[in-house]
Amino acid sequence: MPPINLSDLLRRWGFSRAGWADNRHGEWWLLAQLLLLALLVLLPPLPAPAALGLAWPPALRLIGAALVLAALLLALQSLLRLGSSLTPLPEPMPEAPLVTAGAYARCRHPLYQALLLGGAGLVLLHGSLLHLALLLALAGVLGGKARREERALLARHGDYAAYRAATPAILPGLPWLDWR
């Protein structure tokens, strides 16, 4: 397998200087997503449960760790299913087929679901109000990013409307994260 040329890969995904300036392929959605994810992972718990006089239960930390692990497995499964159709931007690859099998049979955006699941795990690991706020902000960004992506998917795939009607978007039953 030849080495990956990062410049070619970024071009293939649709990145350009003009796109960062005018958001033509949803670059700003990606930037917001990456910023929130970095903050979720890197920031310490604020306020720490102990600062509020709370002893954060070890069981919640264990559940949080299990959610992070489950999120990593879901993300890996989703990435493998997408294969060369993967792009970090909400603009689908022009030649990409519609993927509706595997994790995509349960929800239309399992990578976003994995990010939220992992974020919920971090909230439980840390017991942090700051992390909860970041998770809610991430849910808002991913909901907006998915809607942008779906406009393009509807235009490119004639069978997307039926798939969308039958399959939850990110999290079933939550209006911002499931708009069937």
Backbone torsions as a table, in degrees:
resi	resn	phi	psi	omega
1	MET	NA	127.5	-179.0
2	PRO	-69.4	153.6	178.4
3	PRO	-63.5	151.0	179.9
4	ILE	-81.9	127.0	175.3
5	ASN	-91.5	109.9	-175.0
6	LEU	-58.4	-40.7	-180.0
7	SER	-60.9	-44.9	178.6
8	ASP	-65.1	-40.4	-179.8
9	LEU	-63.6	-44.5	178.9
10	LEU	-62.4	-40.5	176.7
11	ARG	-64.2	-42.7	179.2
12	ARG	-60.7	-37.9	178.9
13	TRP	-72.7	-17.5	178.2
14	GLY	105.6	9.5	178.7
15	PHE	-72.9	141.3	175.2
16	SER	-157.2	161.9	176.3
17	ARG	-61.5	-41.4	-179.7
18	ALA	-63.4	-37.3	179.0
19	GLY	-63.6	-39.4	177.2
20	TRP	-65.9	-30.1	-179.5
21	ALA	-77.6	-38.4	-173.7
22	ASP	-120.1	4.8	174.7
23	ASN	63.8	32.1	-173.4
24	ARG	-63.8	-27.3	178.5
25	HIS	-116.5	16.1	179.2
26	GLY	85.4	25.8	-178.3
27	GLU	-58.3	-35.7	-177.7
28	TRP	-68.9	-33.6	175.2
29	TRP	-61.5	-44.2	179.2
30	LEU	-63.4	-43.4	180.0
31	LEU	-60.3	-45.3	178.4
32	ALA	-62.5	-42.6	179.0
33	GLN	-60.6	-48.4	-178.2
34	LEU	-64.7	-39.2	178.9
35	LEU	-63.0	-47.5	-179.5
36	LEU	-64.7	-39.8	178.0
37	LEU	-63.6	-42.6	179.1
38	ALA	-62.1	-42.6	178.9
39	LEU	-65.0	-41.5	178.3
40	LEU	-59.5	-41.2	-176.0
41	VAL	-80.6	-37.7	-169.2
42	LEU	-93.9	-28.6	-175.3
43	LEU	-76.7	144.2	175.2
44	PRO	-75.1	163.6	178.2
45	PRO	-63.6	128.4	177.6
46	LEU	-136.0	123.8	-17.2
47	PRO	-71.1	149.1	176.2
48	ALA	-66.8	143.4	-179.7
49	PRO	-52.0	-38.2	-179.9
50	ALA	-62.7	-33.4	178.9
51	ALA	-66.3	-22.2	177.7
52	LEU	-96.1	5.1	-178.7
53	GLY	78.6	22.1	-179.2
54	LEU	-108.5	142.9	169.8
55	ALA	-100.7	108.9	-176.2
56	TRP	-69.2	122.9	-174.6
57	PRO	-63.4	133.3	177.2
58	PRO	-57.8	-30.8	178.8
59	ALA	-62.4	-38.2	177.8
60	LEU	-68.0	-37.3	176.4
61	ARG	-64.0	-40.7	178.9
62	LEU	-65.1	-43.8	176.8
63	ILE	-61.8	-41.9	178.0
64	GLY	-60.1	-44.6	178.7
65	ALA	-63.4	-39.6	178.3
66	ALA	-64.5	-38.5	177.9
67	LEU	-65.8	-40.4	177.7
68	VAL	-62.1	-43.8	178.5
69	LEU	-63.9	-44.4	178.1
70	ALA	-61.5	-38.8	178.9
71	ALA	-64.0	-41.8	178.4
72	LEU	-62.7	-41.4	179.0
73	LEU	-66.7	-42.2	177.7
74	LEU	-63.5	-42.0	178.9
75	ALA	-62.8	-43.9	179.2
76	LEU	-62.1	-46.0	178.1
77	GLN	-59.3	-43.3	-179.0
78	SER	-66.9	-42.7	178.8
79	LEU	-61.9	-43.8	179.8
80	LEU	-64.7	-37.5	-179.9
81	ARG	-66.6	-37.7	179.9
82	LEU	-72.1	-36.5	179.3
83	GLY	58.6	-131.6	-175.8
84	SER	-73.5	-5.0	176.3
85	SER	-80.3	-9.3	-177.0
86	LEU	-63.5	134.9	170.1
87	THR	-147.4	141.7	178.2
88	PRO	-76.3	-14.1	-179.8
89	LEU	-86.1	154.7	178.0
90	PRO	-76.6	0.3	175.2
91	GLU	-91.0	112.1	-178.1
92	PRO	-62.5	153.4	176.0
93	MET	-62.0	136.7	-175.8
94	PRO	-56.4	-38.9	-175.5
95	GLU	-95.1	3.9	-173.1
96	ALA	-71.2	133.2	174.3
97	PRO	-74.4	160.3	175.5
98	LEU	-77.3	122.7	-179.3
99	VAL	-98.8	121.0	-178.8
100	THR	-130.8	11.5	-177.7
101	ALA	-108.9	170.3	179.6
102	GLY	66.0	-134.2	179.6
103	ALA	-62.0	-25.5	-179.5
104	TYR	-74.7	-8.6	173.8
105	ALA	-81.0	-23.9	-179.7
106	ARG	-91.5	-33.0	177.1
107	CYS	-155.8	153.1	-174.2
108	ARG	-75.4	-21.5	-176.8
109	HIS	-133.0	67.2	-177.0
110	PRO	-66.5	-25.2	175.7
111	LEU	-66.2	-40.1	176.6
112	TYR	-67.0	-39.4	176.6
113	GLN	-60.2	-42.1	179.0
114	ALA	-63.2	-40.8	178.6
115	LEU	-62.8	-41.6	179.4
116	LEU	-70.5	-38.0	177.1
117	LEU	-62.5	-45.6	177.0
118	GLY	-63.8	-39.2	176.7
119	GLY	-63.2	-40.6	176.5
120	ALA	-63.5	-38.1	176.7
121	GLY	-61.9	-41.6	178.4
122	LEU	-65.3	-37.6	177.0
123	VAL	-59.9	-44.8	180.0
124	LEU	-70.7	-34.4	176.6
125	LEU	-63.0	-42.9	-173.5
126	HIS	-91.6	-28.9	-173.9
127	GLY	62.8	40.1	-170.0
128	SER	-112.9	129.0	175.5
129	LEU	-66.0	-35.0	177.0
130	LEU	-60.6	-45.1	-179.7
131	HIS	-66.1	-33.8	175.4
132	LEU	-64.5	-43.9	178.0
133	ALA	-62.7	-41.3	178.0
134	LEU	-64.5	-38.8	177.6
135	LEU	-63.1	-43.8	178.5
136	LEU	-63.7	-39.6	176.6
137	ALA	-64.6	-40.4	177.8
138	LEU	-62.9	-40.1	177.4
139	ALA	-60.7	-40.2	177.5
140	GLY	-64.2	-44.4	-179.8
141	VAL	-65.4	-45.4	-178.1
142	LEU	-67.0	-34.9	175.2
143	GLY	-62.7	-43.5	177.9
144	GLY	-67.3	-41.5	179.6
145	LYS	-63.7	-41.6	179.8
146	ALA	-65.7	-39.0	177.5
147	ARG	-62.8	-41.0	177.6
148	ARG	-62.0	-45.1	179.4
149	GLU	-61.1	-40.7	-176.3
150	GLU	-68.6	-29.7	175.7
151	ARG	-60.2	-42.1	178.6
152	ALA	-70.6	-39.5	179.6
153	LEU	-64.1	-38.5	177.0
154	LEU	-62.7	-38.7	-179.6
155	ALA	-72.0	-30.3	-174.6
156	ARG	-93.3	-27.7	-173.2
157	HIS	-124.5	112.2	-179.4
158	GLY	-59.6	-27.5	-178.2
159	ASP	-92.6	5.5	-178.2
160	TYR	-68.3	-36.0	-178.1
161	ALA	-60.2	-42.0	178.8
162	ALA	-67.7	-42.0	177.1
163	TYR	-61.1	-44.0	-180.0
164	ARG	-63.6	-38.7	-179.5
165	ALA	-68.0	-28.7	-174.5
166	ALA	-98.0	-13.2	-169.9
167	THR	-126.3	131.0	177.2
168	PRO	-57.9	151.6	-179.6
169	ALA	-72.7	-71.2	-178.0
170	ILE	-122.3	-59.1	177.1
171	LEU	-128.1	117.8	-176.6
172	PRO	-58.6	138.3	173.2
173	GLY	86.2	-9.4	177.6
174	LEU	-100.4	114.3	-171.3
175	PRO	-51.1	-43.5	-178.8
176	TRP	-71.6	-21.9	-175.6
177	LEU	-112.7	6.2	174.3
178	ASP	-153.4	104.1	-174.9
179	TRP	-119.8	49.5	178.1
180	ARG	-67.4	NA	NA
